[in-house]
Amino acid sequence: MNPIAIRLLNQQLIVPQFDNPTDVVSYMGAMQAQEYRMMRWAVAMRTRKPSLKAFKEAFDKGEIIRLHLMRGTWQLVSAHDYWSMIDVFSPKAIAVTKGWMSSNKISIPDDELMRIRDILAQTATDLGSVTKEDFVYALAERDIRMDDHRLSYHIRMAELSGILCSGDLLPHKATYALTANKVKQNEKMDRDEVLLNITYKYFQSRQPATLEDYVWWSGLNISDCRKGIALLGNHISMEKYKGREFYLTDNCRTRGFRKGNFLLIPPYDEYLISYKSRDIVLPPEHRHRAHNNSGIFQPIIAYDGIICGNWSPFREDFQAECFNGEFNMEEVKKTWKAYLRYKQR
């Protein structure tokens, strides 16, 4: 087994199979969207013809939704998966959020939570797509003032309750919309169906991956993760590699890997954040160049799947640094030019 080649293929980072961003997000199940500007490149680089315009169209139509979901962090999910994932993941996410509130000595009574939620929902109804500043203004009109931290918790709880979701895509600032007007309510799935669906999507797009990787990524308890794997039956199998037990699905891509590929990977990308153990692609001695212990991830460069450098996505001129031997800077520049073309499409 060549785990690096298999991951590159199944993460759609080489020889991608999809033409539009919505299909990518649906295939991946959920994608980390911590960095508002770079989440677009994380999706686009997994399409055949990366296009910022295509991502914006899908996002504005509500085909792709951004919200706080797993592990209390930002995710992208498809509209088709939205309601079922809210049902399964929001209880744990709400508990995590309340724990953070407690550690920050913030207490929000239920009556305040419902009152503010109604105001946020009404503001989103009136304006369609709103910023946090719009919420601040709407609250001030009602003589309600609170610090940014407290308001953020109110917005997050409204997201996790299925009241608010992402609005239109702006260049730098997140917006919110009333979920009922943005995402169609589809037929309710039972919990086992959702577990089967998200488990399959995780392993088909991250394989080979371990049970521990899946527990980390999903934020679900280990019994739910084991159950999801069991529900897949013959559609998933286990293979040992260097003493670890990895799972592979029956549709695993193994052909198409070609050597000599540089990838400019955004911060918080699923190529790293999908796994609890990242040493297969990230040499332990260079871990601090990719992320720190506080969960801050950096833009990285991969050569044939191995993390080997950093790059600067927000500079107008090309800037990259190698920390794992030498690489051909001219070849990296070709990849940079492809990234620039994506922003113009």
N, C-alpha and C positions, 0 to 999 in steps of 0.2 A: 504493500500500500504506500502510495506517495501522498501523504495528508495535505501537503502544501498545494500541490497541483489540483487535488480534488476540491479543496476549499476555494481556490481561485475560480475554478469552473462553476461550482455550485453557488458561490456568492455572486456570480455573474460579473466578476471583475475582469475576466478575459473571455473572449468569444461570447458576449452576452446574447441572450435569446429573445429579448423583448424590445418592442418598438416604442412603447409609451410608458410614462412614469407610473401610471395607475397600476399597470400589470406588475411592475417591479415591486411596488409596496405591497400589493396583494400576495405576491409570491413569497416575499420575505416575512410576511405576517405582521411584523412591527419593526420599525427602524428608529434608532436613536436620533433625536432631533434637537439636541441640546444647543447647538450653534445654529441660530436662525438663518444666517446667510449660507452656511456650508451644508445644511441638510439638503439643499437643492442639488449640489454637486454629488453628494452621496447617492442620490437616486439617479441622477442623469448619467453618471459614469457607468451605471449598470444597464444602460440602454444602448442600442446599436448606433443611434445618432443623437448624442447628448444635446439637449436643447433647454435653455432656461425658459424660453417662451412656452414650451410644452408643459413644463412643470407648473408654471404659473397658471396656465389655463386649467389644468387638472385640479390644482389647489383651490382656485377661485370658484370652480364649479362644485366643490365639495366632494370630488372623487377621492381626494387625499385629505385626511384630517390630521391636524397636529393637536395633541393634548397631553397633559400629565397622565401617565397610566402606570407602567411597570416600574418598580423600584423607586417610585416617587419622582421620576424624571420625565422629560419630554420624549414623546414618541410620535412617529407617523404611522397611521393605519389606514387601510382602505375603508371607504364608506360602507362597503358590503360587510366588513368584519367589525365595524365600529360598535354596534349595539351588543353583539354577543361578547365582545371583549370587555366592554363596560360591565356587563353582568358578572363576569368571572374575575376580572382583575381589580375592579374598583373597591371592593371591601377591604382587601389587603392594603391598597394604596391609601385609602382613607385612614386606616389604622396607623400607617407609617406617617402620614401627614399630621395626625393628632399627636403622635409621639414627638415630632419635630416642634410642634407648637408648644408642647409641654416643656421641652428642653429649652425653648426660647422664652419661657414664662409668659406665653400668650394663651389666654383662655377666652373662647368665643361661646357664649351661651346659645342654646338652640333658638331662642326667640330672635336674637340678633342675627344668627346665621340665616334664618328664613326671611327676615325682613330685608337684609342686604341682598340676598339672592333674588328676591322679587324685584328690587330696584335694578340690579344688574340685568336681569332678564328683560325688563321693560325697556331699558336703555338700548339693549341689543335689538329688540323688536322695532323700536322707533328709528334707529339709525342704520340698521342692517349690518354694518361691519364697524366695530368700535375699537378704539385703543384704550389702554388703561387710563390715559388722561381724560377720555370721555367719561369713564366711570367716576373719576375724581370730581369732574364738573357736575355730573348728575347727582352725586351724593351731596356736594356742597349746596346745590339748589334746595336740598331738603335739610340743610343745616347739619349735615353729618360729615365729620372730618375724622380721618384716621391716618396713621402712618402707612408708608408704602408696604411694609412687611405684613401688617395685618390685612390690608387690602389684597395682597397677593394670596394669602391663605383663603380669603373669601372667594376669590376667582378660582383658585384650584379646587376648592370643595364644590363649586358650581360645575366645574368641568367633570369631576369624578361622579357627580350625580346625574350627568347627561343633560344638564341644562345649557351649558355653554360649550362651544367648540371653536376651532379656528375660523377666523373670517377671511377677508381677502389678503393676498400676499402683498406686503409692502417691502421696499428695499431693505429696511433696517429694523422695523418696529412690528412686533406681534399685534395682531388684531383678534377680535372675538366676535362670534355670531351666535344667534339662538339656534341651538342644535335642531330643534323641531323644524326650522325653516331651511336647514342646510343638509340634513342627513335623513333619508327616507327610512322609516321604521320597517324593517323586514320581518319575516316570520321568525318567531322566537325559537331558538335551539335549546335543547336541554344541556345540562352542564357537561355530560360525557361527550356529546357531539362537539362542543366547543373545545374541550380538552384534546380530543382526537385531532381536530382541525389545526389548532395552534401548535400541537406537538409535531404533527407532520410537516407543517410549514417551517418550523424551526429547524428540524433535522434535514429536510430536503435542501435548505438554503445555507446551512452552516456545516454540513457534514464534511469530514468526520468530526463528531462532537461527543462529549461524555455526558453522563447523567448529571455530574456536578456542574458542567457548563450550562446545561439546560436549567437547572435549579437557580443558578446565579442570574442568568439572562431573564428568566420569566418572573422571578421573585415569588413564585408559588412554593408551597411547602413540598417536601420531597415525596410525600405520599401521592400528591396530585401528579407530580412529574412521572413517577413510576407508573401510575395508572394510565396516563396519556400514552406512554410507551407500550404498555400492555394492550391498550385498545387498538394499536396499530397492527398487532398480530404479525402476519407474514410480510407486511409491507416494510418492516424494519428488521435489521439483523445487527449482531454485535461482532466486532472484530478487534483482536488485541494488537496493540502497537506499542512497543517499548514499555510493556508492563501495564498499560492503561487499556480500559475497555471503551472502545469508540463505537458509536452507532452510525449505520448507513442505511438509507432508504432504498427501496426497490427501483427507484428511478434515478439513482446516483449517476452523475455525469463523470466519466473518467477519461474521455477522449477529447482532444482539441487543445491540450496544453502545448504551448510553444515557448521555448526559452528566449530570453532577451527582452522581456517586457518590464518597463518601468511604469509604476502607478503612482500618481499624486493623490494620496488618500487624505480626506478631510479629518479634522478632529472628531472624536466620538464615533468614528465609523464602526459599522458592524464587523468589519474584518478583525478588529481587536476586541471590541466591547461585547461581542457575542459570547465570549469564552471566559471562564474563571481562570484557567491556565493558558497563558499566551506564549509560552516559551517555544512552541513549535515554529512560530514565525518571528518571534521577537527575542533575540539573544538576551538572557537575563542581565548581562553587564550593561546593556543599553536601555533597559526598561525605563529609566528616569528620563530618557530623551523622548519617549512616547507618551508617558503619563506619570503623574505623581501619586502619592498615597492618599491624596484628598479627592481623587477622581477627576482631575483636570487632564484632558487629553490634548495632545498637540497634533498639528498637521504633519504627516509622515510620508516618506518615500519608501516604496517597496520595489525590490528588484527580484524578479522571479519569485515573488511572494515573501521574501525575507525583508524585514524592516531594516533599512540601511541609512536613512537620512531624514532630514526635516526640510520643509519648504514653507514659503510665505505666500499664502493665497491672496492676501489683500494689498500687496504691493503692485504697482504698475510695471515695475521691472522684475525680471526673473531673479530669484534669490533662493539658493538651495545649499544645504550643507550635508556632507557625507560623514557618518560616524562609524561606519563599518567597512573599512578598507577604502578602495578607490572605485569610483564609477565614472562612466562616460558622460560628462556634463552635456555634451552636444545632444546625446540621445535623450537625456532628461528634458532638455529645452524643447525637443520635438513634442514631448508629452505636455509641456507647459503651453505650447502653442495650441494644442488641441483643447486644453482647458479654456484658453482665451476665446477660441472659436465658439465653444459652448455658450459663453456669456453673451455672444452676439446673435445667437439663433433663437 
